[in-house]
């Protein structure tokens, strides 16, 4: 799967300071200092990511585009948002959302090394 969505996601996540990949629950998770900031799933052969989002963002994203965004199981009640990656995702948007999740998860010094994406 060298050119699929997981490969693209890896490129984004592993470029972040101290970003690492670790398989947990039989799925790839991306972490900073042992804390998960993105999970990759492929339920029903539909690749998706789950990531942290600021309060209110989940409702806005899911409400605006429920074909792309969803409330993920297990972590959705904590405000995480899911994003399907099977319909030609805008990788700049994916990267911005991943970076936002990273900044919410990483220790302050590491988070400051990643500029806040505009308009997310």
C-alpha positions as CSV (number, residue, x, y, z in Angstrom):
1,X,0.0,0.0,0.0
2,X,2.8,2.3,-0.9
3,X,0.7,5.0,-2.5
4,X,-2.6,4.7,-0.6
5,X,-4.2,6.8,2.1
6,X,-2.2,5.2,4.9
7,X,1.1,6.0,3.1
8,X,-0.1,9.7,2.7
9,X,-1.1,9.8,6.3
10,X,2.2,8.4,7.5
11,X,4.1,11.1,5.6
12,X,2.1,13.8,7.4
13,X,2.2,12.3,10.9
14,X,5.8,11.1,10.9
15,X,7.0,14.5,9.8
16,X,5.7,16.1,13.0
17,X,8.2,16.5,15.9
18,X,8.6,13.1,17.7
19,X,5.6,11.7,15.8
20,X,5.7,7.9,15.8
21,X,3.5,5.1,14.5
22,X,2.4,2.3,16.8
23,X,-0.1,-0.5,16.1
24,X,-2.8,-0.7,18.8
25,X,-6.1,-2.6,18.6
26,X,-4.8,-4.0,15.3
27,X,-4.9,-0.5,13.7
28,X,-2.1,2.1,13.0
29,X,-2.1,4.9,15.6
30,X,0.1,7.9,15.5
31,X,1.5,9.3,18.7
32,X,3.6,12.0,20.3
33,X,5.2,11.0,23.6
34,X,3.0,7.9,23.8
35,X,-0.3,9.9,23.4
36,X,-2.5,9.2,20.4
37,X,-3.3,12.1,18.1
38,X,-4.5,10.2,15.0
39,X,-5.9,6.7,14.4
40,X,-6.3,5.1,11.0
41,X,-9.2,2.6,10.3
42,X,-10.5,0.9,7.3
43,X,-13.9,-0.4,8.4
44,X,-15.9,-1.9,5.6
45,X,-12.9,-1.2,3.3
46,X,-13.5,2.6,3.8
47,X,-10.3,4.2,5.0
48,X,-10.7,6.9,7.6
49,X,-8.9,8.7,10.4
50,X,-10.0,9.7,13.9
51,X,-8.4,12.7,15.4
52,X,-8.8,15.2,18.2
53,X,-10.7,18.4,17.6
54,X,-11.4,21.5,19.7
55,X,-14.8,21.8,21.4
56,X,-17.6,22.5,18.9
57,X,-15.5,21.4,15.8
58,X,-17.1,18.0,15.7
59,X,-20.6,19.4,15.3
60,X,-19.5,21.9,12.7
61,X,-17.6,19.4,10.5
62,X,-20.1,16.6,10.7
63,X,-23.0,19.0,10.3
64,X,-21.4,20.7,7.2
65,X,-20.3,17.5,5.4
66,X,-21.7,14.2,6.9
67,X,-20.5,12.2,3.9
68,X,-16.9,13.1,4.8
69,X,-16.9,13.6,8.5
70,X,-18.4,11.5,11.3
71,X,-18.5,10.9,15.0
72,X,-16.2,8.0,15.6
73,X,-17.0,5.3,18.1
74,X,-15.3,5.1,21.5
75,X,-13.7,8.6,21.3
76,X,-16.5,10.6,19.7
77,X,-18.0,11.5,23.0
78,X,-14.7,13.2,23.8
79,X,-15.0,15.5,20.8
80,X,-12.9,13.5,18.4
81,X,-13.9,13.7,14.7
82,X,-13.6,11.0,12.0
83,X,-12.8,11.8,8.4
84,X,-13.3,9.4,5.5
85,X,-10.3,9.2,3.1
86,X,-11.9,7.2,0.2
87,X,-13.2,10.0,-2.0
88,X,-10.1,11.8,-3.2
89,X,-9.4,13.7,0.1
90,X,-7.8,17.1,0.0
91,X,-4.5,16.2,1.6
92,X,-3.8,19.8,2.6
93,X,-7.0,19.8,4.6
94,X,-6.1,16.4,6.1
95,X,-2.7,17.7,7.1
96,X,-4.2,20.8,8.7
97,X,-6.6,18.8,10.8
98,X,-3.9,16.3,11.7
99,X,-1.6,19.1,12.8
100,X,-4.4,20.6,14.9
101,X,-4.9,17.3,16.6
102,X,-1.1,17.0,17.1
103,X,-1.0,20.5,18.7
104,X,-3.8,19.5,21.1
105,X,-1.9,16.4,22.1
106,X,1.8,17.3,22.2
107,X,3.5,18.9,25.1
108,X,3.5,22.7,24.8
109,X,7.2,23.0,23.6
110,X,6.7,20.4,20.8
111,X,3.3,21.9,19.8
112,X,4.9,25.3,19.4
113,X,7.2,23.8,16.7
114,X,4.1,23.2,14.5
115,X,2.5,26.4,13.3
116,X,-1.3,26.6,13.8
117,X,-3.0,25.9,10.4
118,X,-5.1,28.8,9.1
119,X,-8.9,28.4,9.2
120,X,-9.1,25.2,11.2
